[in-house]
Amino acid sequence: MVHAVIFDLDGTLLNTLGDIAGAVNRALKRYNIPGYPDAAYKDMVGYGLKDVTRKALINAPEKGHVELDTLYRDVLDEYRRSPVDKTFPYPGIMKLLDNLTSMDLKLSILSNKEDSLVKIITSKIFPQNMFAVIQGQLPEVPAKPDPEAVYAFCTAMGVDRSDTVFIGDSGADMQTARNAGMTGIGVSWGYRDSRHLQEEGAGYIAFSSEDILHFIKGEYT
């Protein structure tokens, strides 16, 4: 029986691609480096904003004169200026969260995005106290797919890993679930397709928010 759900953020609960692309492109522009179309960032996300910045820099046709750490600081600065201008929940997500809350499930968010940004974004989108734990990438905690944060989440929520599911849209999320010994639910509406999620070990693929609810209730085939 499921007692708790840990969600990824970007590509799972929220479509954040427009704001990610905007922040990185504006930072690149500071150094006269051409940006990318929003859609190009779908293949860059999954392992944190610094990794997105690195990929954007190394793949740029004109490299400019900037170090990765400097560019990343600029990306964070740009993102904090406009964190949710183009960000929105995927269809059915708010209703799903309300349903799961009414079932007395413990809900949390674990992201590879920088922690302060995760806190800013979630505070602007979700009701206060909806989630037991909200955490982004912290210097002292290994990023997904390392399961260390998941173990800490389960302890904080007072649940067993066997009673917890991890829901995400990337290989990193499915690997995290597998490494933590819990079921991973891959969502098809995010930044990776369902085939990729299956190859990365998804125990179940959700094609709608209703599919997640059916899985948690045991109403799936």
N, C-alpha and C positions, 0 to 999 in steps of 0.2 A: 504494500500500500504506500502511496506517495504522501509524504508529510511536508516536503519542502521542495522548492524549485529555485535553482540558480540560473539566472538569465545572463547571457551576453547582452551588450547594449547596442552597439552599432551594427546595423544590418539584421538585427533580431527584434528588438523593441522599437527602435527608431531608425528612420532613414536619415542619416547624417551626411550623406555623400556630398550634397551641395555645399555645406559649411566646411567640410574637410577640404574639398577642392578649392573653395574660395580662400581659405586661410593659407594653404600651401602656395597657391598661385600668386597671391599678393606678396607673400614673402619672397618668392622667386623674382618677382618684378622689381624688388628693391635692388637686385643685382643684375638687372637687365637680362634675366634668364626667362625664356618663354614658358608659359604655363601649359596646362593640359586641359582637354575637355573633361567635364565632370565624369563622364562614363569611364574614362581611362583610369580613374582612381579605384574602380571596383577591383581591379587586379592587384592593387598595391596594398589594400587594407587587410587587417587580420592579426598583425603582430605588433600593433602599437603605432602611435603617430610618428615617433622618431624613425621607425622603419619605413613608413610612408614617405617621410621627408628624404631619407637616404635613397629610396628607389627613384623618387622624382629627380633628385640631383644627379644620380649616376646615369639615368636614361635621358637627361636633357641634351638636345643637340648642341646647345651652347652652354658650356659648363660655368662660365663666369668665374669670379675670384672670391669664393666663400667656402669656409670649412663647414662640415656637417653640423657640428655643435652650435655654431653661430646661426646657421640657417634654421635649425630646430628651435632655438630661442625666439627667432623672429616668427616662426610658425605659431608657437604658443602665444606670442603677443597678439598676433592677428586673430587667432581663434578666440582668445578671451574678449576681444573687442566685439566680435559678432558670433556668439556661440550657437544661437538657435534661429538665425534669420531664415534659413531654409530647411530646418530640421522639423520632422513631424513623426508621430507614431504611425506604424503601419496599420492598415485596416483591421479593425476588430481587436486591436491590442488593449485598448483601455477597457473594453467590455470584458476581455479575458482576464485581465488583472483584477477587476471587480469581482468576477465569478470565483477566481481562486482565493481571493481574500475572504469572500463569504463562506468558503469551504474551510476556513481556518488554517489554510496552508501558510507556511512561512515562505516568504519571497525575498530574494536577494539579487543583486546585480554585481557581476565581476567583469571588468573590462580591462583590456590592455592599453587603453587610452590613459593619459596622465591623470592622476587622481583628482587634482583640483578642478580640472576641466569636467570630469565625470560628475563631480559634486555640483558644479554650476549648471550643467545641462539638465541633469535630473531634477534639480530644484525648480527649474523653470517649466518642466513638462509634467511631472508627476505630483500627485498629492503628497503632502507631508506624512511621514510615518507609514507609507504603504509598504516599504521594504525594510526588513530587519537589518540588512547590511548593504551598503553601497560602497564599492571600492574600485578604484582604478589602479593603474600601475604605480607602485611605490618603490623607491630605491632599495629598500631592505627586503622586499618580497619578490621572489622569482615570478616572472610573467607566465601567463598561459603559453604552452600546455603543461607547465609544471603544476602539480596538484596541491602544492603547499597551501595556497590561499583557500582552495576548496575545503581542505581539512579544517582550517581555521573557521571558515564560514559555518560548517556543520556543527562545530563545537559551540560557536556563538548562538546558533539557532536551536541548539539542544536536540539535534536529530542525528540519526545514523546515516552514513553514506548510502547504505542499501535502500533507504527510504527517500532518497533525494534524486532528482533528475536534473541534468544540465542541458539547457536549451541554447543553441547558438546557430550561426550561419556559416561557420568557417571550419577548415581542417583543424585549426588550433583549438577550437571549442570541442570538437569531437575527440581529439587527442586528449584534451584535459579530462573529459568524462571518462575515457578509457583508462587513463593513468590513475584516476581517483577511484576506479572500480564502481562507477555508477552508470546508469543508462544515459546516453546522449541522444537528444532529439534535435535533428537538423531541420531548419526552416528553409523552405524553398524560395522564399521571397527576398532573401538577403543578397549578399555580394558574391556568393558561390552557388553553383547549381546543385541539384539533388544528386547527380552522379558523383560529383566530387565529394559530397558529404558521405555518401554510402561507401566510397573508397576509403574514406578516413575513419570509418567505423561507426557511423551513426546507427543506433539501434532502431530508430524510427524516423521517418521523414514526414513532416507536417507541411501540408500544402495550403493550410489556412489556420487562423487562430482557433477555429472550432476543432480542428484535428488535435491540437494540443489538449484542449479540454476533454475530448473523448478519450485520449490516451490516459490522462491522469485519472479519469473516472473508471478506466478499464473497459471502455466501450469502443474498442477497436478490434480489427481483425488482422 
